[in-house]
Amino acid sequence: MNNRFLIVLVVAWQLTLALCTRAGSTQPTSFTYNGFSKATSIQFNGSATNVTTSDGPVLQLTPASASKAGSAFTSNSITLAPNAGFSTFFTFRLSQPGGPTPAGGITFTIQSASPFILGSAGSGHGYGGISNSLTVVFATSTNGTLAGNHVAVNINGQLNEPVSAAVTNAALNDGNIWYAWIDYDGVHGLLEVRLAQGPVRPPAVTLAAVVNLPGILGGTNVVATGNLLTNGDFESEPNWGGGVSYDGGETALVGSELPGWTIEPGHAVTIHNSPGPYLVISNTYSVNTDGEGYNGHNANFYQDFDSTTLASYALTFNWQSWGQYGTPTTSKLKVSVTDTVTSAVLFTGLYSYDGSAPHPVHLVTANFPGTGQPPALAGRGKPGVGLQRQYIYGG
C-alpha cells in the first residue's frame, strides 16, 4: 500500500529533501529551498512565517516570545511507495533564548494528517498530539528520559522519546547555525540522524532507530521501540558470587540465575567483574563464554521475546577476544535470532579469535524482521505477535 505524507520544514535558510517514492523507478522525488523569500508550496500554521534576518530570507517558526508554536508543511502530499526511503539536509538556528525556560526546541516531522495541523506548544514543540506521524526532535529541555540538549525520535504525537541521544558539544540554542542530516532506509527501516556545527556531514551517527514508517503513516504495524533484551548489558547481577564457580573476579551461573536469560542445561555462563583480574568490555560486568568449562561445555544461553509482524528490529552488541594466558583459542562466538515456530534464522553471526593482544572491541549492528507467527501466540492472547529467540553460543 502506498502512503501519502507531508513534511514539516524547520527554521532554515537551506533545506534539501530527496525521496525515493516511485515504485519501479530509480528516479527520486526531490526539492530544495535555498531561501524562503517566496515560500511557495508551504503551509504556515500558528506563529510560523517567512522573515528576513542577517541570514537572509528564512522560515521562522516562532518569535522570541513565550508559549508560541508554529509549523510549516509542504502544501502538497507526496506518495511513499513500499520500501521507499528519504534523505534530507537542513540548517537551523535557535536564537534569542531568554527567561528561565527558553525555547524547548524544533522538530523535523513527517505526517499524513493535514498540512494545516499544529501540535501542542511548550514541550510539544508544535508536534505533540499529531497522529500518524514520525518526528525527529532537536530539544534543549527535558523531555522523555533525557534532560538538556538532545536529539530524539517520537511517534504519533507522543512525547515519551523512546529513542534519544544527548548533544554534549554545545547548546542547541547557542544562537549559532546547526547542520542536520536525516536519512531513512525504507528497506531495512533504519532512521539515522547526524548533527554538526559545520557544513561537513559527519561520518558518525548522532542517533539511529529502526522504525516502520509506512505503518506509522498508515496507522498500522506501529514501530517497536526500546530495548528488547532483558539485562542485555548484563549489569543486573543479583546472583553474583553464586552459581557453580566463584573466585572473586568471576562467577559462573546456571539455569535461570542470569536475569532475563535461560542457560542451557549442562552449561554455565561466566560473569567477569570490574575492577578485577579478568577482562570486562565496559561498565561493571561482562559475559565470558568459556563457562569455566562446566561439564566440558562453553556457554550457551538464550532469551525469548515477542515480535510484531512486519515490524523491524535492531540488534546491537559488542564482543572482544580474550586469552587469559596468551593462548589462542579455536572456539568461536555465535549469535543468532531464530523464529521459535518455523525455526527460520533471522540473523546469525559467527566470530573468531582475532589474534594477539591488544584485542579490539568489535561493534555489531544488524536489523531483522518481526515474524508474528500466530501459533506461537496461542495462550498469550496477542494476535499478530510471535515469539522469537536470541541465542548466544560460546563454543
Protein Blocks (a to p, Z undefined) as FASTA:
>chain_A
ZZdddddddddfbdcddddfbghiabdcddddfbjklopoiacehjbccdddfkopcddf
bdcdehiacddddfbdcdddehiacddddddddehiecjbdcfbdcddddfkbfkbccde
hjlnomgopahiadddddfbdehjbgcjdddddeehiaklpaccddfkbcfklopacddd
ddddfknopacddddfbfbdcfbdfbdcdddfklmmnopaiacedjfbghklopacfkgo
iajbdehjaccdehjlpghiacdehiacdddddddfbdcfbhjbdcdfklnopghiacdd
dddddddehiacddddddddddfkopacfbdcddddddfklopafbdcddddebjadddd
dddddddddfkiaklmgonlpghiacddddddfZZ
